[in-house]
Amino acid sequence: MKPFVLLTLFFCILFFSPNTFGQFDIEKKIKKKVEKKLEKEVDKTIDKGIEETEEAIKKGGEDDSEGKKPENDPANKPTDKDTLVNSETDQSPRDMVPQEELKVWSKYDFVSGDKIIFEDNLINEKHGEFPLKWNLLSGNAEIAKFGDDNVIAFMINKTEISPLMKTKEYLPEVFTIEFDIYIHNKGNEAYYLNLKNTMQIDIRTNKVSSRDFVGEPDESSRTTGWHHIALSFNQRALKVYFDQTRVLNIPNIEKKPTSFTISALSHGANKGNPSMIKNIRIAEGGVELYDRLMTDGKIVTRGIYFDVGKATIKPESMGVINEIAKLMNDHPEIRLSVEGHTDSDGNDTFNQTLSKNRANAVKNALVSLGIELSRLEAAGWGESKPLNSNLTPEEKANNRRVEFIKI
């Protein structure tokens, strides 16, 4: 018991002695001083931040170098997102065609001919020489360099040229003509497309005319630079386009054009601004299905194929069938009779039945594409309505056809 009492007494004396209380006072003082020191440092930091902010406001943010990375820092190099490169096309924005321009041409319905019978891109021509694929009828024309392209320059006012062809009358029943003209917008400028035996077409930026027919190009086409001219002819109907605009639509031409010439009102030639053309092309065919139907009352197709002796449609036939379906969807007032024809090979009765079955197969294909059955009829004529004598493989192929007759 005594050891315990003595030990307790010792701790009490130690704990409540003056020295012990002094230790507690020192610790408190140290703690207070540390807290005051920290408060002063915090106040200094806050004051400094306020002063810097006020200074930046006074300077209007002129000094923004703080926080910038060095110029050679990799973080300052442009990323793929910064350069806006299209990874799919590998084109920069300046190489891409503006969407606005695409929208302007969205209603352009000119269709070039399927078979090219004349084309001159003026490659490998010698500058200063007359173009190799042309005839000179009057004036003076020569190959010139304009920008990156070779062009035919009309060096004298009213120079007239014509394409060099094997025959004098080379334009088919259905054809297209295309070429580019340059407009300087300096004084009186005009190009003339003279269709032999038919008419002359006067082409200017403010109007395109022929006889009593007049059309106006779009305002966007009245600018300095290259412009595209396109013409389509289908037996007697003629259309002319200036850039994206159809400026002439003449439904009945009395005589079919047999050839053509191009001339120009080139007053600027003496001042270094001659009339110029390039990219000339003549093609056979190319009239839209709707135009064929309105002009001829029918569409004759040779692009619908069947298995031999059967009414099974081959897959490669769907291009034509899809186009017919599109035409009927675009023009819900149209009703068609699908009519099949064969060549003279085989039995007459068999060919009659085969042609009727094939016509029905095409009709059913159109129905499967959403065309109402009430808008379609079908007929088969076998070999009774040939287009030629069936003497050669080419003639037989032309007789094997499907026609879409307007009802």
C-alpha positions as semicolon CSV with decimal commas, in nm:
position;residue;x (nm);y (nm);z (nm)
1;M;0,000;0,000;0,000
2;K;0,283;0,238;0,093
3;P;0,455;0,218;-0,249
4;F;0,132;0,312;-0,421
5;V;0,072;0,613;-0,193
6;L;0,427;0,734;-0,236
7;L;0,405;0,703;-0,617
8;T;0,079;0,897;-0,627
9;L;0,223;1,172;-0,408
10;F;0,526;1,204;-0,640
11;F;0,316;1,260;-0,952
12;C;0,098;1,518;-0,781
13;I;0,400;1,721;-0,675
14;L;0,547;1,702;-1,025
15;F;0,226;1,800;-1,202
16;F;0,129;2,093;-0,983
17;S;0,474;2,241;-0,943
18;P;0,536;2,605;-1,073
19;N;0,775;2,481;-1,341
20;T;0,510;2,264;-1,490
21;F;0,267;2,557;-1,514
22;G;0,544;2,755;-1,680
23;Q;0,577;2,494;-1,949
24;F;0,207;2,525;-2,032
25;D;0,239;2,906;-2,054
26;I;0,532;2,880;-2,296
27;E;0,345;2,639;-2,522
28;K;0,046;2,872;-2,535
29;K;0,268;3,170;-2,619
30;I;0,442;2,977;-2,898
31;K;0,109;2,869;-3,041
32;K;-0,024;3,226;-3,041
33;K;0,291;3,362;-3,207
34;V;0,276;3,100;-3,481
35;E;-0,089;3,182;-3,548
36;K;-0,013;3,556;-3,567
37;K;0,280;3,489;-3,802
38;L;0,060;3,284;-4,034
39;E;-0,209;3,553;-4,034
40;K;0,048;3,814;-4,138
41;E;0,177;3,596;-4,424
42;V;-0,176;3,530;-4,547
43;D;-0,257;3,901;-4,532
44;K;0,056;3,982;-4,732
45;T;-0,037;3,728;-5,000
46;I;-0,391;3,861;-5,026
47;D;-0,272;4,221;-5,043
48;K;-0,024;4,132;-5,316
49;G;-0,293;3,956;-5,520
50;I;-0,527;4,254;-5,489
51;E;-0,251;4,494;-5,594
52;E;-0,166;4,284;-5,903
53;T;-0,531;4,264;-6,001
54;E;-0,574;4,640;-5,966
55;E;-0,260;4,696;-6,175
56;A;-0,386;4,464;-6,449
57;I;-0,717;4,646;-6,458
58;K;-0,541;4,981;-6,487
59;K;-0,332;4,853;-6,781
60;G;-0,639;4,712;-6,952
61;G;-0,494;4,366;-6,964
62;E;-0,201;4,475;-7,180
63;D;0,049;4,244;-7,015
64;D;-0,081;3,895;-7,081
65;S;0,256;3,729;-7,114
66;E;0,226;3,563;-6,778
67;G;0,101;3,211;-6,814
68;K;0,202;3,186;-7,182
69;K;0,406;2,894;-7,299
70;P;0,724;2,954;-7,497
71;E;0,674;2,976;-7,872
72;N;0,864;2,654;-7,925
73;D;0,656;2,471;-7,666
74;P;0,483;2,170;-7,827
75;A;0,159;2,277;-7,661
76;N;0,154;2,586;-7,885
77;K;0,172;2,382;-8,207
78;P;-0,158;2,351;-8,400
79;T;-0,346;2,027;-8,362
80;D;-0,551;1,850;-8,629
81;K;-0,853;2,027;-8,486
82;D;-0,681;2,365;-8,512
83;T;-0,591;2,319;-8,880
84;L;-0,943;2,195;-8,966
85;V;-0,819;1,930;-9,206
86;N;-1,082;1,685;-9,321
87;S;-0,928;1,346;-9,249
88;E;-1,162;1,169;-9,489
89;T;-1,089;1,383;-9,793
90;D;-0,748;1,521;-9,689
91;Q;-0,860;1,867;-9,795
92;S;-0,820;2,199;-9,624
93;P;-1,118;2,438;-9,614
94;R;-0,986;2,639;-9,909
95;D;-0,987;2,323;-10,124
96;M;-1,342;2,234;-10,039
97;V;-1,630;2,347;-10,257
98;P;-1,847;2,596;-10,065
99;Q;-2,186;2,459;-9,968
100;E;-2,348;2,776;-10,103
101;E;-2,213;2,703;-10,449
102;L;-2,340;2,351;-10,437
103;K;-2,684;2,477;-10,337
104;V;-2,692;2,713;-10,635
105;W;-2,650;2,420;-10,876
106;S;-2,886;2,186;-10,690
107;K;-3,167;2,225;-10,947
108;Y;-2,945;2,192;-11,253
109;D;-3,112;1,930;-11,472
110;F;-2,891;1,921;-11,780
111;V;-2,780;1,571;-11,874
112;S;-2,481;1,530;-12,103
113;G;-2,499;1,284;-12,391
114;D;-2,391;0,926;-12,338
115;K;-2,160;0,896;-12,638
116;I;-1,900;1,165;-12,699
117;I;-1,846;1,236;-13,068
118;F;-1,618;1,540;-13,029
119;E;-1,411;1,671;-12,741
120;D;-1,132;1,927;-12,731
121;N;-0,955;2,001;-12,403
122;L;-0,672;2,175;-12,596
123;I;-0,397;1,967;-12,433
124;N;-0,063;1,951;-12,619
125;E;-0,156;2,246;-12,839
126;K;0,116;2,499;-12,930
127;H;0,064;2,854;-12,814
128;G;0,013;3,103;-13,095
129;E;-0,099;2,834;-13,340
130;F;-0,447;2,770;-13,476
131;P;-0,624;2,488;-13,283
132;L;-0,575;2,151;-13,452
133;K;-0,931;2,022;-13,422
134;W;-1,106;2,324;-13,571
135;N;-1,180;2,493;-13,904
136;L;-1,136;2,869;-13,945
137;L;-1,427;3,027;-14,130
138;S;-1,336;3,393;-14,076
139;G;-1,110;3,616;-13,869
140;N;-0,825;3,481;-13,660
141;A;-0,812;3,245;-13,364
142;E;-0,517;3,090;-13,183
143;I;-0,420;2,885;-12,882
144;A;-0,333;3,102;-12,583
145;K;-0,232;3,040;-12,224
146;F;-0,475;3,186;-11,971
147;G;-0,402;3,103;-11,610
148;D;-0,320;2,734;-11,602
149;D;-0,530;2,645;-11,908
150;N;-0,495;2,645;-12,282
151;V;-0,780;2,836;-12,446
152;I;-0,900;2,928;-12,793
153;A;-0,866;3,305;-12,817
154;F;-1,062;3,503;-13,078
155;M;-0,796;3,752;-13,188
156;I;-1,018;3,949;-13,426
157;N;-1,375;4,064;-13,379
158;K;-1,635;3,822;-13,523
159;T;-1,388;3,540;-13,572
160;E;-1,583;3,221;-13,652
161;I;-1,470;2,860;-13,610
162;S;-1,626;2,514;-13,645
163;P;-1,521;2,169;-13,517
164;L;-1,322;1,958;-13,761
165;M;-1,540;1,652;-13,831
166;K;-1,532;1,371;-14,086
167;T;-1,868;1,467;-14,235
168;K;-2,039;1,800;-14,292
169;E;-2,358;1,693;-14,116
170;Y;-2,248;1,531;-13,793
171;L;-2,509;1,625;-13,533
172;P;-2,738;1,329;-13,447
173;E;-3,110;1,338;-13,370
174;V;-3,040;1,376;-12,999
175;F;-2,726;1,557;-12,890
176;T;-2,568;1,790;-12,638
177;I;-2,309;2,066;-12,681
178;E;-2,104;2,209;-12,395
179;F;-1,829;2,470;-12,370
180;D;-1,694;2,736;-12,136
181;I;-1,680;3,107;-12,219
182;Y;-1,483;3,383;-12,050
183;I;-1,651;3,710;-11,957
184;H;-1,429;4,016;-11,901
185;N;-1,718;4,251;-11,817
186;K;-1,546;4,522;-12,019
187;G;-1,773;4,676;-12,278
188;N;-1,991;4,492;-12,526
189;E;-1,930;4,115;-12,510
190;A;-2,118;3,832;-12,680
191;Y;-2,073;3,477;-12,805
192;Y;-2,273;3,326;-13,090
193;L;-2,364;2,961;-13,134
194;N;-2,483;2,917;-13,491
195;L;-2,683;2,597;-13,544
196;K;-2,671;2,519;-13,915
197;N;-3,015;2,519;-14,085
198;T;-3,184;2,625;-13,761
199;M;-3,094;2,938;-13,565
200;Q;-2,825;3,150;-13,408
201;I;-2,810;3,177;-13,030
202;D;-2,683;3,508;-12,890
203;I;-2,513;3,456;-12,552
204;R;-2,456;3,750;-12,316
205;T;-2,439;3,780;-11,938
206;N;-2,765;3,975;-11,917
207;K;-2,961;3,766;-12,167
208;V;-2,954;3,467;-12,401
209;S;-3,171;3,500;-12,709
210;S;-3,265;3,347;-13,042
211;R;-3,527;3,505;-13,264
212;D;-3,826;3,571;-13,038
213;F;-3,701;3,355;-12,753
214;V;-3,523;3,533;-12,468
215;G;-3,398;3,420;-12,128
216;E;-3,198;3,581;-11,849
217;P;-2,907;3,419;-11,664
218;D;-2,906;3,433;-11,286
219;E;-2,755;3,741;-11,121
220;S;-2,473;3,524;-10,988
221;S;-2,367;3,449;-11,347
222;R;-2,296;3,812;-11,436
223;T;-1,947;3,807;-11,295
224;T;-1,603;3,826;-11,450
225;G;-1,461;3,481;-11,517
226;W;-1,548;3,148;-11,674
227;H;-1,909;3,043;-11,734
228;H;-2,051;2,714;-11,858
229;I;-2,280;2,696;-12,162
230;A;-2,480;2,380;-12,230
231;L;-2,731;2,293;-12,502
232;S;-2,948;1,985;-12,543
233;F;-3,150;1,894;-12,850
234;N;-3,405;1,613;-12,880
235;Q;-3,535;1,580;-13,236
236;R;-3,718;1,912;-13,222
237;A;-3,696;2,043;-12,863
238;L;-3,402;2,264;-12,767
239;K;-3,280;2,383;-12,427
240;V;-2,994;2,618;-12,345
241;Y;-2,829;2,663;-12,005
242;F;-2,611;2,949;-11,883
243;D;-2,432;2,814;-11,577
244;Q;-2,702;2,665;-11,352
245;T;-2,995;2,841;-11,520
246;R;-3,203;2,710;-11,807
247;V;-3,239;3,026;-12,013
248;L;-3,410;2,890;-12,326
249;N;-3,667;2,614;-12,365
250;I;-3,792;2,594;-12,723
251;P;-4,034;2,302;-12,769
252;N;-4,049;2,286;-13,148
253;I;-3,762;2,352;-13,387
254;E;-3,871;2,322;-13,750
255;K;-3,541;2,188;-13,885
256;K;-3,289;1,968;-13,710
257;P;-2,944;2,125;-13,674
258;T;-2,680;1,943;-13,877
259;S;-2,365;2,126;-13,759
260;F;-2,263;2,439;-13,569
261;T;-2,010;2,720;-13,548
262;I;-1,891;2,945;-13,264
263;S;-1,806;3,312;-13,305
264;A;-1,759;3,606;-13,072
265;L;-1,793;3,981;-13,042
266;S;-1,431;4,031;-12,940
267;H;-1,375;4,407;-12,927
268;G;-1,135;4,363;-12,636
269;A;-0,882;4,165;-12,843
270;N;-0,687;4,481;-12,931
271;K;-0,656;4,564;-12,560
272;G;-0,540;4,220;-12,455
273;N;-0,888;4,096;-12,356
274;P;-0,995;3,860;-12,636
275;S;-1,302;3,642;-12,617
276;M;-1,203;3,289;-12,512
277;I;-1,355;2,940;-12,502
278;K;-1,240;2,601;-12,372
279;N;-1,363;2,250;-12,281
280;I;-1,575;2,195;-12,592
281;R;-1,772;1,870;-12,611
282;I;-2,036;1,723;-12,843
283;A;-2,219;1,409;-12,731
284;E;-2,495;1,193;-12,867
285;G;-2,805;1,135;-12,654
286;G;-2,841;1,273;-12,306
287;V;-3,200;1,400;-12,294
288;E;-3,378;1,332;-11,966
289;L;-3,641;1,058;-11,954
290;Y;-3,916;1,308;-11,876
291;D;-3,823;1,522;-12,176
292;R;-3,822;1,214;-12,401
293;L;-4,165;1,119;-12,274
294;M;-4,308;1,468;-12,326
295;T;-4,151;1,500;-12,672
296;D;-4,203;1,151;-12,815
297;G;-4,485;1,022;-12,598
298;K;-4,268;0,725;-12,502
299;I;-3,934;0,615;-12,362
300;V;-3,747;0,341;-12,548
301;T;-3,499;0,152;-12,330
302;R;-3,246;-0,115;-12,415
303;G;-3,092;-0,133;-12,070
304;I;-3,342;-0,379;-11,920
305;Y;-3,203;-0,731;-11,947
306;F;-3,361;-1,075;-11,895
307;D;-3,238;-1,431;-11,872
308;V;-3,245;-1,598;-12,215
309;G;-3,595;-1,718;-12,302
310;K;-3,729;-1,608;-11,961
311;A;-3,898;-1,312;-11,795
312;T;-3,645;-1,304;-11,510
313;I;-3,503;-0,952;-11,477
314;K;-3,126;-0,934;-11,438
315;P;-2,990;-0,716;-11,154
316;E;-2,810;-0,477;-11,390
317;S;-3,150;-0,370;-11,523
318;M;-3,240;-0,182;-11,205
319;G;-3,065;0,137;-11,312
320;V;-3,324;0,206;-11,581
321;I;-3,615;0,080;-11,370
322;N;-3,513;0,302;-11,079
323;E;-3,505;0,604;-11,311
324;I;-3,854;0,527;-11,440
325;A;-3,978;0,493;-11,082
326;K;-3,821;0,827;-10,991
327;L;-3,986;0,992;-11,290
328;M;-4,328;0,859;-11,187
329;N;-4,278;0,965;-10,827
330;D;-4,180;1,314;-10,939
331;H;-4,479;1,335;-11,174
332;P;-4,777;1,157;-11,011
333;E;-5,003;1,255;-11,301
334;I;-4,817;1,024;-11,541
335;R;-4,954;0,679;-11,631
336;L;-4,750;0,436;-11,840
337;S;-4,800;0,124;-12,047
338;V;-4,501;-0,109;-12,020
339;E;-4,458;-0,285;-12,355
340;G;-4,216;-0,565;-12,438
341;H;-4,059;-0,645;-12,776
342;T;-3,840;-0,933;-12,895
343;D;-3,626;-1,005;-13,198
344;S;-3,725;-1,254;-13,471
345;D;-3,546;-1,557;-13,327
346;G;-3,775;-1,838;-13,211
347;N;-4,146;-1,915;-13,245
348;D;-4,387;-1,625;-13,301
349;T;-4,634;-1,745;-13,037
350;F;-4,358;-1,807;-12,783
351;N;-4,213;-1,459;-12,843
352;Q;-4,557;-1,302;-12,802
353;T;-4,606;-1,470;-12,464
354;L;-4,248;-1,400;-12,358
355;S;-4,275;-1,029;-12,435
356;K;-4,600;-1,003;-12,236
357;N;-4,445;-1,184;-11,938
358;R;-4,141;-0,957;-11,949
359;A;-4,361;-0,647;-11,957
360;N;-4,549;-0,776;-11,653
361;A;-4,220;-0,844;-11,474
362;V;-4,111;-0,482;-11,525
363;K;-4,452;-0,357;-11,414
364;N;-4,428;-0,565;-11,096
365;A;-4,079;-0,431;-11,031
366;L;-4,213;-0,074;-11,049
367;V;-4,497;-0,164;-10,810
368;S;-4,240;-0,304;-10,566
369;L;-4,070;0,037;-10,577
370;G;-4,387;0,210;-10,463
371;I;-4,566;0,292;-10,789
372;E;-4,942;0,238;-10,769
373;L;-5,068;-0,053;-10,980
374;S;-5,352;0,163;-11,117
375;R;-5,094;0,383;-11,294
376;L;-4,946;0,095;-11,494
377;E;-5,051;-0,133;-11,776
378;A;-4,857;-0,404;-11,960
379;A;-4,855;-0,539;-12,316
380;G;-4,640;-0,772;-12,525
381;W;-4,583;-0,737;-12,898
382;G;-4,336;-1,015;-12,961
383;E;-4,152;-0,964;-13,289
384;S;-4,441;-0,786;-13,463
385;K;-4,299;-0,431;-13,431
386;P;-3,930;-0,443;-13,525
387;L;-3,727;-0,124;-13,552
388;N;-3,499;-0,275;-13,818
389;S;-3,450;-0,585;-14,030
390;N;-3,301;-0,820;-13,767
391;L;-3,014;-0,907;-14,005
392;T;-2,723;-0,841;-13,767
393;P;-2,662;-0,897;-13,396
394;E;-2,673;-0,519;-13,344
395;E;-3,010;-0,491;-13,518
396;K;-3,152;-0,777;-13,313
397;A;-3,026;-0,617;-12,993
398;N;-3,200;-0,292;-13,086
399;N;-3,526;-0,479;-13,147
400;R;-3,512;-0,643;-12,803
401;R;-3,644;-0,354;-12,600
402;V;-3,891;-0,234;-12,339
403;E;-4,092;0,077;-12,416
404;F;-4,280;0,296;-12,170
405;I;-4,577;0,452;-12,350
406;K;-4,756;0,753;-12,207
407;I;-5,125;0,673;-12,154
